[in-house]
Amino acid sequence: MRRVCILILMTLAAFVCSWAATTTMAVAAPTTEELQQQIDELKTQLAELEEQLQATEEAQEEIKTKALQGEKMKVSGYIIARYVDKEDADSDFNVSRARLKLKGNVTEKTGFTLQIDARSKDGKVDLRDAYIDQKLGDGTWRLRGGQAKIPIMLEVLESSSVRLSPERTAVARASFPGERDVGIQLHGAPKSWNGASLDVGIVNGQGRNKSDANNHKDWFARVLVPLGTGKGYAGYYDGEFTSNGTTTDKQRFALGAEWPLGSASQLRAEYVDGENLGFDTKGWYGQLAYTPVGGPNTFFVRYDKYDEDTSTSDTDFQRTTVGVEHKLDKKTRLNIAYESRDADAGFLNIASDSQAGDDNVLTVQLQVKY
């Protein structure tokens, strides 16, 4: 549009010059050389204006690009501060999580996610997520490479920033310790599948921030389908785990579902059966949450059970958790939860779960998201 305007102005200017020359011809008719000089001057002015226009358009495009990048780049995270009172130990104030997450798109089809936890047991920054997402085709398929969560259990995929109970269940922590591994994952959810999705992947199998300790790569697959207004899935994981020179099989078959019960309640249940650290294992949990419509509180109760060795008796860990979440505002919440824990005499805590034991626990936590 600007170029058209400039050309119109130049045409008018030429017309005016021609008219002026005609009206004054009787006084002094310009020579051919003078007319050519005027034309050359007009061409020079037009070229200068075109250069200025080009520079302005390039500057505007650069500003637009930076603005779009700013919209696509997001920094977020959360901090959880806790007071923990264990029945058989001293009470303690602690920071359970201090997460910083950077997520963005570098091209129309390529994105990345980087998440760290500034709070770890050894005082060092802990890498949580570091992966690249590549959209395939029309974008309904996605290839993910790097360190990411294993997309099988709903509770594993659920962020600690929204989970109601202080920690994940024993079956989730034992079956998918650290929730993450390094490898490649393929996710597909074409529109023709009407809400269903498929996840498949290959990973090292050693867990978060660890190289493979054997020549066997683990693989997994999960199919998720809508169940009315809820959803359900079936997943399988197969691999090997090597520690201190000993290699054991890793197999997990998982089933799970989540349903809303009316407008105020939600029920979730998951079951996992398989092999872990050389033992046949199984576990499950069920959670019911109730949020009065329009209120800031969510009341919940969860029961979870994990058998670390199904070939023998007396090896169960079970826990009942009751609590309430109070939303102080959109970004801040207060959680109070009481856990009644019970470990059988033969329970050895083979999976080294720091949350498994006989001591009952009261947890009060304040969390902010940013």
N, C-alpha and C positions, 0 to 999 in steps of 0.2 A: 504493500500500500504506500509506504513512504517513497519507494522508487517511482511509482506512478505519479505521485504528487510533484516530485522533483522534475520529472520529465515534462509535466504540464506547465510548471512554472517556467522552465527553460523555453518551451514553445511560445508561451505568452511573451517572454522577454525578447525572443527573436522577432516575434510579430511586431512588438512595440518598436524595436530598433528599425525594422523594415519600414514601419509607418513613418517614424521620425525621419528616416533617410529620404523617403518619398516627398514628405512635406517640405523638406529643406533642400530638395534637389535643385530647385530653381536658384537657390543662393549659392550652394557649393556641393556638387555631386561628389560622393566619396569615390576614391579610386578602387580598383580591384584589390590592390595590396592592403588598403585600409579595411575593406570588408573581410578579407581573409584573416587579418590580425584580430578583428573583433570576434570572428568565429573561433579562432584558436583560443582566445581568452575565455570565451564561454565554455569551450571544451575542458579547459584546465579547471575552471570553477566547478563544473559538473563532476569531474574526476575526484576533486577534493571532497565534495559533498558525499559522493558514493563511498569514499574511504571512511569518512566520519560515520556514515550510516552503518557500514560493515562493522566498525569497531564498537558501536553502540549495541548492535545485535549480538555480537560475541560476548560482551559484558553482561547483557541481560540473560543470555543462555547459561553463562557461568553461575550467575546468581541463582537462577532457577535450579540448576543441578545441585548446588550446595544446599538449597532449601529442601529439595527432595531427599537428599542424603540425610539431612538432619531429621526429617520426619521418619525415615526408615531405621535410623539408629536409635536404640533404646538402652538406657542404663537403669537397672533395677536391682532389687535385692531385699533382704530382710534381716532383722536382728531379733533373737529370742533370748530374753533374760529370765532366769529361773530361780525359784527357791525350791529345794528338794529336801524332804524330811523322810528318811528311811527308818523303818522300825528297828533295825539292828545296826544302825550306823549313825554317825553325827550328821546333823542337818548341814546344808550347804547352799550358798548362793553361787551361781555360775552363769556363764554365757554359753548356751548350748550350740548356737549357730550365729554366724556373722557372715552372711553371703553377699557377694557382689557379682552381678550378672550383666554381661554385655552381649546384646543381640542385634544383628543388623543384616542388611542386604548389600552386597557389593555389586551385583548386577541384577537384572530382572529375574533371573532364575537361580542365582547362587546366593546363599546366605550363610551365616555362621553364628555360633553361640559359644560363649566363654563364660564359665562360672567358677569362682574360687570361694573357699571358706577361710576367712582369716583366723578362725578359731579352730585349733586342732590340739590333740593331746600333747604333741611334742613341741608346741609353740610355733610351728612353721605353717606357712600358708599351704592349704591343701587344694589341689586341682580337682574340681568336680566334673565339670563338663567342658569339652573342647572338641567341637565337631563342625563339619561343613555339611550343609544341606544343598542338594542339587535337584531342582525340579526337572522332571522328565516329561516330554511331550506337552500335553495341555495342562500339566501341573497337577493332575490327579495321582501321579506317581512321584515318589521322592526317594532319592538315594542319599543316605547319611553315612559319613565316614569320620571316624575319630572315637573319642571316649564319650559314651552316652548311656542312658538308662536302658536296661533290658526291657523291652515293651511286652511284658506278659501280664504280671499281676497288676490289678488296679491300684492296690496300695503302694506298690513300688513306683508306679508312675505318678502318684499323687504327691504334690510338693508338701514339705513340712510347713510351708507358710499357710496352708489351708487345712491340714490334717487336724482332727479334733483331739485325738489322744496324743500324749506327749511323744511317744515313739511308735514305730511300726510293730506289728505283731511278731511273735517268735517264729512263726512259719515263714514270714517274709524275710526276716533278718537272717535266718539260717539258710534258706533256699537261694536268696540273692543278696549275699553280704555286700554292703556298699552300694547296692542297686545298679552299679555301672560296670561296664567292661569296654575294651578297646576292639574295634573291628568295623565291619560295614553292615548296614541295615537297609532293607528295602521296604517302603510303606506304600500301599496302594488303596485308594478309596474312590474308584470311578463313580460318577453320578448314577450310572445304570445299576449299581449295586444297592441303591436305595438305603444308604446309611451303613452298610457293611464295609469292613476293611480287612486287609491282610498285612501282616508283618512277618518278614523272614530276615535272618541275619546270620553272620559268621563272626565269632569273636575269639579272643585268646583263651578265655576261660579262667584266668587267674585273678580277675577282679580289677578294681580301680587302680590306676597308676602302676600297673605291673606288666612286665613283658611275659610272653609265653614261656613256661618252664618245661614244655614237652612239644613234640612234633605233631600233636593232635589239635585241630581246631574245633571248637565247640560250635554248634548250630542250634537255631531255635526257629519256631514258627508259631504264629497265633492268628486265629480267625475271630473277629469280633462282629456280632450281629445285633441289630436292634430287637428288643423284646418289648413290644408295645411302646410305652413311654420310657422304658428303661433300656438296658443293654446287657448282653452276656457274651462270654468268650470261652474258647477252648485253646490251650496252648501246650507246647511240648518243647523241652530243652534237653539236649544230649551233649555230653562232652567228658573231659577228663581233667582232674585237678592234681597238680604235683606240688608236694610240700616236703622238704627235708629228704628228698630222694625217693619218696613214696608216691605212687600214682594211684588214684582211686577214681571210680566212675562217678559221673554226675548226670543224673537223670531226674527230670521233674515233669510230671503231667499235672496241669493246672486247669481248674474250672472256676469260673466266677461270674457273678451277676450283680446288678444294681438296679433297684426299682424305686420310684417315688410312690409313696403311699398317701394318696390324696395330695393336698396342696401344702401340707406342713411337715410331713414325715418322709424319711428315706431309709431303705433297708439295703445293706450290702453284705454279701457273703462270698468267701473264696475257700477253695480246697486245693491242696497240693500233695501229691503222692510221688515217691521216687527213691533215689539213692543219694546219699550225701556222706562224704568222708568215710566211705567203706561200710555204711550202715543203711538199712532200709528205713525210710522215714515217712511220716505223713503228718499233716496238720491242717487246721482250718480255723476260721473265725467268722463271727457274725456281728454286725454293728447296726444299731437302730438309732437314728437321730431325729429329734423333734424340734422344730422351730416355729413357735407361735407366729401366725401371720402378722407382719408389720412390727414384730418385736425385735429387740437387739440380742436376745438370748437363744442359744441352741443347747438343748439338753441331750445327752447321749449315753448309751451303755454299749459296751463291747465285751464279748467273750472270745478268748482265743486259746487254742490248745495245740501243743506240738509234742509228738512222740519221736524221740531221737533214735530209737532202735526198736522197730516193731517186732523183731525176732525174740525179744525178751519182754518180760513184764516189769512194771514199776519204773518206767523210764519216761514218764510224762511230765511236761510243764504246762500248767494252766493258769489263767489269769482272768479276772473280771475287773473291768475298768468302768467307773461311772464318773461323769463330770458335766461341766457346763462351760460354754463359751459365751462371753459377753463382748459384743462389739462396741468399743468406746467411740469409734468413728469409722469412716471407710477404710482407713489405713492401720488402725490400731485395735488390738483385741486382747482380752484377758481370759486366760484359761485356768480352770481349777479342776484337777482330776485326782481321783483316789484309786489306786490299784491294789487289789487283793490277790497276791501271788501264792502259788502252791506248787512246789517241785517234789516229785516222788523221791523216795530214798535212793533209788537207782539212777536218778537223773544226774549225769556227769557233766552236762553243759558242754558236749563235744564241740559244738559250733562256736564256743567262746562268746556267747551272747551276753554283753554286759547288762542287759535288761532282764535276764532270767535268773531267778533265785527264789528264796522263800520269804524274803522281807517285803512287807507291805509298804507302799510308798504314796506319799502325798506330794503332788507337784502343783506349784502355782507359777504360771509363766505370763510374762508381758511381752507382746510382740508388736513390732512396727514394720510395715512394708514401705518401700520407697522406690 
